[in-house]
Amino acid sequence: QVHLVESGGGLVQAGGSLRLSCAASGSIFSVNAMGWYRQAPGKQRELVARITMGGSTVYADSVKGRFTISRDNTRNTMYLQMNSLKPEDTATYYCNADSQGRYLGSWGRGTQVTVSS
């Protein structure tokens, strides 16, 4: 089991930036990859970005070129730098870890990102 805590959300104007953090603890050795997900009201949760322990990254088309996922292994922390934010980026953002096709953490409270136009 991996325990995850998200932080860094807030209210920002369109075009602004935010950096989200995800602190991980617990069975870190079992993690293959970590990812950021988001869920807007009335919509399903979607993958925003994912990074493997080897450093490979994938991004949703809607955030390519604007968001950057990274991690600091010494701090067991993952980040999501979000630039050029748009109102459609408004959502609750969650992080999770996965290995062999299954999530290792629980879906916590997430961190709210609100982008005003």
Backbone hydrogen bonds, N-H to C=O, Kabsch-Sander energy under -0.5 kcal/mol:
donor,donor_aa,acceptor,acceptor_aa,energy
2,V,104,L,-2.0
3,H,25,S,-2.9
5,V,23,A,-1.9
7,S,21,S,-2.1
10,G,112,Q,-0.9
12,V,114,T,-2.6
14,A,116,S,-2.5
15,G,85,L,-3.1
16,G,13,Q,-2.3
18,L,82,M,-2.1
20,L,80,L,-2.6
21,S,7,S,-2.7
22,C,78,M,-2.5
23,A,5,V,-2.5
24,A,22,C,-0.5
24,A,76,N,-3.0
25,S,3,H,-2.0
27,S,1,Q,-2.4
28,I,26,G,-2.5
30,S,27,S,-1.4
31,V,28,I,-1.9
32,N,98,D,-2.4
33,A,98,D,-1.9
34,M,51,I,-2.7
35,G,96,N,-2.8
36,W,49,A,-3.1
37,Y,94,Y,-3.3
38,R,46,E,-2.3
39,Q,92,T,-2.2
43,K,40,A,-2.4
46,E,38,R,-2.8
48,V,36,W,-3.2
49,A,36,W,-1.6
50,R,58,V,-2.2
51,I,34,M,-3.1
52,T,56,S,-2.5
53,M,32,N,-2.3
55,G,52,T,-1.7
58,V,50,R,-2.0
60,A,48,V,-2.5
63,V,60,A,-1.9
64,K,60,A,-1.0
66,R,63,V,-2.3
67,F,63,V,-2.2
68,T,81,Q,-2.4
70,S,79,Y,-1.8
72,D,77,T,-3.3
73,N,71,R,-0.5
75,R,72,D,-1.0
76,N,72,D,-0.7
77,T,72,D,-1.9
78,M,22,C,-2.5
79,Y,70,S,-3.1
80,L,20,L,-2.1
81,Q,68,T,-2.9
82,M,18,L,-3.3
82,M,80,L,-0.6
83,N,66,R,-2.1
83,N,81,Q,-0.6
84,S,15,G,-0.6
85,L,16,G,-2.3
89,D,86,K,-2.3
90,T,87,P,-1.8
91,A,113,V,-2.0
92,T,39,Q,-2.3
93,Y,91,A,-0.6
93,Y,111,T,-3.0
94,Y,37,Y,-3.1
96,N,35,G,-1.9
98,D,33,A,-2.9
99,S,102,R,-2.2
102,R,99,S,-1.6
104,L,97,A,-3.0
105,G,97,A,-0.7
106,S,2,V,-0.5
108,G,106,S,-1.0
111,T,93,Y,-2.3
113,V,91,A,-2.8
114,T,10,G,-2.7
116,S,12,V,-2.4
116,S,114,T,-0.6
